[in-house]
């Protein structure tokens, strides 16, 4: 007892030393688990953790103390699993790495307006390896110089007040090349492979090269392009990664067929299904706000949240793209992918780690928990023409590329419900439309009113004066919390005000990176957190395909709404059915 009180008992010291050794090893294993990549099975993950633990500990066989307790020591020069993973995460884009990018569909608008500007911005910011090359491939006959002239004007210099912009543009263009060819001819792909290999050999020799393919092409040719590229243009010395743009099919059956066709030549781990909305700054911040701020964690459930609204609106119509849009409609084009992914990130449980597979596991659980969609909770609309001063704003059917008499919805609103313990009974109101009164995307979280009637006289309708948390995704990115507050002065007058975080005010260092920049960089790094896994895609189509089939089989006519309005009246009746007002209509 005297030894114990004084802390001088040699047995206690031995135990503390042993416990310390085990704590070091456990900490290394825990860190390794948190930072490691996903493994295919729990068994594989466990084996990898045990292997990392052994490597981190480098256990020196211990001796037994007088009381028989084995003491294991950790070698001072043992490699740290924490350090290994930190280096792996931070050093994925090594300046000494070798990168070849090929943009298929390089002559199209998406490549010109989004893909090439994003790649250039990454180069401008120093996020690409020193050794890189960018190839464009399309059917259009152009020389290298003609192609460079085509994309030159679209390359943005938004960083550091466009310092050395012209110099950077010209340097970037020296790494850009173009090859014309057919999308279904294997020989043209072999010629592309030869051209890429020649440039790689000239720039960096036989060193290991990552090839990245971006499919900026119509969905009808996804399969032949992906298969030919994988078979004939894959990297001979390194890894090949393929970015596939949405839409990933138009229903469950076509999505499965696309997935199976791609899987013939591409492993799932090398397939990156891109949803550019997940690259938005506010979407990245959504999980940070929720899981790193304890003030929000207890509020994020049915106990405090009355409803959640996810709104997407564009203030323009199809504008000549009606032929493409009419084949998909607003549900397939926006709701089934962009907004459903946002809902899943918002509603998911805290993942075990920031590892891509852990995050996507939780998203899949949310999508699978969504109740089958009731058509009584769905409103469809289509914009019509409207006189605007001396001119006329054209309706959807006025677009020459739209089939006459089309019933394709350009607006949809619906109430979704997640049948789990956290969200039981909370309506998630989803709304998306074209040719509305403004361009905006946001998430609105409306809380229950404060219990009691203490300030009923000053506040009036408690439902309209409850707290609201808003994530403004675009434009003018920001987060604000609507609260009730006393107006300064004599008497008791209350008003609603905002606790406001405006990105352009708080973070005034420059323009925010475009979503495509973030996502292309993630592909280069091999980070799949913001990309859609095949089982996510399957769950999403299982949810929406029955509703889409019902709309088409029953030929449900959409409600007409004027160009530039707030949408069809039916959307407001849908909200009132759940005792909700659309938050964007109250501003």
C-alpha positions, -999 to +999 in steps of 0.1 A: +000+000+000+029+024+008+044+016-026+010+022-042+005+055-025+040+068-033+039+054-069+072+036-064+059+001-066+081-016-094+051-037-104+030-006-110+057+010-130+059-022-151+022-022-157+022+015-167+050+008-191+032-021-207-001-002-209+017+027-225+032+004-251-002-011-259-018+024-260+008+035-286+000+005-307-038+010-303-035+047-312-015+038-343-041+012-354-070+036-348-053+063-368-046+038-395-082+028-396-094+064-398-071+074-426-069+043-446-086+036-479-117+014-480-113-023-484-136-046-502-148-066-472-146-063-434-122-092-434-098-074-457-101-043-437-093-061-405-063-079-420-050-045-433-054-029-398-036-058-382-008-055-407-005-018-402-005-023-364+023-048-366+043-025-389+037+005-367+046-013-335+077-033-345+073-051-313+105-061-296+099-094-278+095-084-242+109-099-210+088-110-181+089-089-149+090-104-114+053-106-113+050-125-146+037-096-167+051-095-202+065-061-213+066-053-250+086-024-262+080-003-294+111+003-314+120+040-316+125+038-353+093+020-361+074+035-391+042+053-380+009+043-396-003+078-389+027+094-408+022+069-437-014+078-441-008+115-438+018+114-464-004+093-487-033+118-483-012+149-487+011+136-514-014+121-539-006+147-565+031+146-565+049+172-585+071+144-598+041+124-609+032+118-646-003+126-658-020+122-692-056+135-695-077+127-726-110+146-730-134+126-752-159+150-769-133+178-768-150+198-795-183+200-775-196+229-753-191+210-720-154+205-728-149+241-739-169+258-711-162+236-681-136+208-685-107+226-702-112+257-680-111+235-649-080+217-660-063+250-668-073+265-633-057+234-616-025+240-637-026+278-629-030+270-591-001+245-592-023+215-584-012+194-614+021+175-616+050+193-634+048+166-661+013+165-676-003+165-711-039+170-722-053+154-753-086+162-769-104+136-790-135+141-811-150+136-846-144+172-858-115+176-882-092+202-867-054+207-864-037+212-831-035+250-837-072+252-846-082+234-815-060+256-793-076+287-808-110+272-801-103+267-763-080+297-757-107+322-751-124+300-725-094+296-702-100+317-671-074+337-652-093+344-620-065+339-595-042+366-581-058+393-602-049+374-634-012+378-628+009+364-657-023+352-673-012+353-709+021+336-701+003+308-682-023+303-710+004+299-736+024+275-714-007+254-708-015+253-745+019+238-752+007+208-733-026+205-752-030+183-783-059+172-805-067+140-824-097+135-846-113+101-849-146+081-848-161+070-815-167+034-827-135+026-846-109+007-826-082+017-851-087+054-843-083+047-806-050+028-814-038+059-833-047+081-802-027+057-780+003+061-803+000+099-802-003+100-764+026+076-760+048+097-783+042+129-762+047+110-729+079+095-742+092+129-753+083+146-720+092+121-694+103+088-710+092+054-698+082+065-663+049+053-647+020+074-660-016+079-648-040+082-677-073+100-670-102+098-695-130+124-693-162+113-712-176+146-722-200+130-747-237+121-751-249+092-730-258+072-762-221+066-769-208+061-734-203+024-738-184+023-771-161+051-761-154+038-726-148+002-739-125+013-768-106+037-746-101+010-719-091-016-744-068+004-766-057+036-748-052+024-712-019+033-695+007+006-701+028+016-671+003+029-645-034+033-636-063+044-658-092+063-644-124+072-663-148+100-655-184+094-667-208+124-669-245+121-660-271+109-669-263+074-659-292+059-678-328+070-678-343+043-656-333+013-636-330-011-666-309+012-687-287+021-657-280-015-650-272-021-687-248+008-687-231-004-655-227-039-667-213-027-701-187-005-684-178-032-659-167-055-688-136-033-692-134-010-662-131-019-626-155-001-603-125+014-584-114+031-617-149+044-626-157+079-614-194+089-619-193+126-617-221+148-603-208+183-605-232+195-578-213+175-552-183+197-560-200+229-549-183+246-520-215+246-498-221+209-504-185+202-491-192+224-461-225+207-453-209+177-435-183+200-419-209+222-404-229+193-391-202+169-378-177+194-365-200+217-346-216+202-315-243+229-314-259+214-345-256+177-337-285+173-312-307+195-335-303+173-366-334+151-362-372+150-361-372+163-326-363+198-336-366+199-374-401+205-388-392+201-425-363+203-450-366+220-484-341+215-512-348+240-540-333+244-574-344+270-599-331+284-632-343+317-647-339+304-683-356+278-705-341+250-727-328+276-752-322+252-781-314+222-759-350+209-759-342+179-780-318+165-753-339+178-724-372+163-737-357+128-735-350+132-698-371+159-682-365+178-649-368+147-627-340+127-644-319+158-652-319+174-617-338+156-590-328+120-594-291+129-592-282+164-579-309+169-554-311+133-542-274+133-536-277+166-515-305+150-495-284+119-488-254+140-476-277+161-454-296+132-438-269+106-434-255+094-401-220+103-391-196+081-411-169+060-394-143+082-411-138+106-440-129+076-462-148+075-494-164+041-488-175+050-453-193+082-465-209+064-494-221+036-472-241+061-451-255+078-482-268+045-496-285+038-463-304+070-465-315+065-501-327+029-494-347+042-464-367+067-485-404+057-487-417+048-522-429+080-538-466+086-537-480+103-568-503+124-546-471+140-533-458+149-567-466+181-588-454+184-624-453+216-644-442+230-678-435+266-686-455+285-712-448+317-731-453+351-715-455+386-730-426+407-716-429+444-726-426+446-763-414+410-766-425+375-758-407+350-736-410+316-754-427+286-738-412+252-738-432+241-768-420+271-787-385+257-788-380+243-823-360+213-809-389+202-787-413+176-802-448+191-808-473+185-780-446+172-756-457+166-720-422+166-707-421+183-672-398+213-669-408+216-632-413+191-604-420+193-567-424+163-544-425+154-507-401+126-497-400+108-464-371+089-448-383+059-428-357+057-401-355+067-364-339+101-370-362+114-397-395+096-392-424+119-402-402+148-414-412+159-450-383+166-473-398+189-499-378+188-532-384+214-560-367+220-593-377+239-624-366+259-654-378+294-666-386+304-630-383+339-614-346+335-603-315+313-605-309+298-572-301+266-553-304+262-516-312+239-486-337+253-461-341+237-427-372+249-408-373+241-371-403+236-348-416+267-331-405+274-296-428+258-270-450+280-250-468+313-258-445+338-240-441+361-271-472+352-290-484+388-290-452+401-304-445+373-329-480+364-341-480+332-362-454+310-345-449+287-375-439+316-397-415+329-371-397+297-363-359+294-367-346+286-402-311+275-413-303+282-450-275+269-471-273+291-502-255+268-528-256+293-557-254+321-564-238+342-536-228+312-515-235+316-479-250+302-447-275+320-425-296+313-395-329+331-391-336+340-354-361+361-334-346+391-317-356+423-299-355+455-318-333+480-300-353+508-282-380+512-257-408+487-255-409+451-265-409+448-303-395+416-319-382+410-354-366+383-374-329+387-383-301+367-398-268+354-384-252+356-418-220+340-433-215+354-468-186+337-485-178+367-507-175+389-476-158+365-452-135+348-477-126+377-500-094+362-513-107+355-547-133+336-567-143+302-554-130+271-574-155+257-599-171+224-590-153+208-620-119+218-606-125+202-573-139+170-589-112+166-615-085+171-588-102+144-567-099+120-596-062+128-600-058+122-563-079+090-564-104+105-538-139+091-545-158+107-516-178+130-540-185+104-567-214+080-571-209+043-564-228+017-584-251+007-555-260+043-549-270+046-585-290+014-582-309+026-551-316+060-567-332+044-598-351+019-577-367+049-560-376+070-590-382+045-618-418+035-606-428+072-605-413+079-639-430+049-654-463+060-640-460+095-654-452+081-689-477+053-689-506+075-677-495+104-698-499+128-669-502+163-682-480+189-665-496+221-650-487+251-671-469+281-654-458+314-670-421+319-679-405+339-651-430+329-624-426+310-591-439+278-607-473+261-608-499+267-582-500+230-574-466+232-557-480+256-531-509+232-524-484+204-520-465+224-494-496+234-475-507+198-474-477+193-450-483+226-432-453+241-449-445+273-469-418+273-495-391+294-479-379+309-512-413+324-518-412+344-486-381+364-496 
